[in-house]
């Protein structure tokens, strides 16, 4: 049998095998085909190539050949199922983040979310700042790749300590900052330490970067330095992600003495601390940032304007020093070049105007009022559910549900009863210790709606009691 006939023979066998196995199935490996039919690797490769050219198989380097989906001529819609073979294993799970960003349907009370409600956003002031910004010279020109110097200097001053404009990099929002930080500071397949519970968006970004999130327990004052040191020693991790001010979801704020301990532990481990300082402007009592206490380049600080201004104000700064800063800048440059200059100019206009301080005063008063109203309503309507702590600001309360509560069933019952709440399970990198909810006070239109949402949640919990007792 000459070479051409051998190729045709193997191709015919593979066609029969593909018909038998059906779309999506994996064909025998090249090594197995060589063994079965006593042919060379070149013969097998060319036979598979012939079937690929016919559209019968799809090859994936390193994984093998797979039967292609059947294309039925005359279909109204294209069959895209072949992509499941080409794409391989799922890497990014957007589910928890998408759920947090979803808008509440009409008539449903939102006790979830993470942004200022429309009436509290400084929309008119931002519009005025944007109008002034676009009249600036070179407003539509390319900005410096690391961001406008004046804006970087502003973020540096907000971080405090001896941080300078040269240490700051302007990026497109806090979530992008976390993505850059995780990719720049840790290699795929390595561990990253996180507080438990933690922000679901950070878990998603870590997984997308190929990192393995390892939980470090907290108490009411935040992460425990003794267990952080143990986690570094056991895992060999070189990155710790934390939210030391108004931690999401618990609301804990790390005291200054414990902040110093965390820095000492990380420095002893030769590790970075990624400080997500997302909530600094959601309280009047924020302690000094970790970055301001760090002279050694241990901390990579993320500061953002999104939470305090608007979901569309996607402007944040990453503060880092040394080789880490270089890697972060390279990540930003390769992925998106730079943040649009008009948006940077608008942020600079607003934060430099009297409207900035007036807005902070208004938001702080609203947070105090809503936080206290939510805590009071939960105590009155759901006394069996325990609020973890009363935070110094922020938008959320972390609630421990009665033992045995079916968290999934409660969240779904609440939705049917016209109120949205965030399930606790999405905040854990592994199995949660028990049923929890994150309840948000900021998205409701007013205090009356906030109370109504808690009433609906209480009814949902009552309706789930018989199920829990069975």
ABEGO torsion letter per residue (X at the ends): XBAAAAAAAAAAAAAAAAAAAEBGBBBBBAAAAAAAAGBBAAAAAAAAAAAAAAGABBBBBGAEBBBBBBBBBGBABBBAAAAAAAAEBBABBAAAAAAAABBBBBGBBBABEABBBAAABBAAAAAAAAAAAAABBGAABBBBAAEBAAAAAAAAAAAEEABBAAABBBBBEAAAAAAAAAAAABBBGBBBBBBOBBBAAAAAAAAAAGBBBBBBBBBAAEBBAAAAAAAAAAAGBABBBBBABGBOAAGBBBBAAAAAAAAAAAAAAGBBBBBBAAAAAABAABBBBAAAABAAGABBBBBBAAAAABAABBBBBBBBBEAAAAAAAAAAAAAAGBBBAAAAAAAAAAAABAAAAAAAAAAAAAAAAAAAAAAAAAAAABAABBBABBBAEEABBBBBBBBGBBAAAAAAAAAAAGBBBBBAAAABABBBAEBBBBBBAAABABAAAAAAAAAAAAAAAAAAAAAAAX
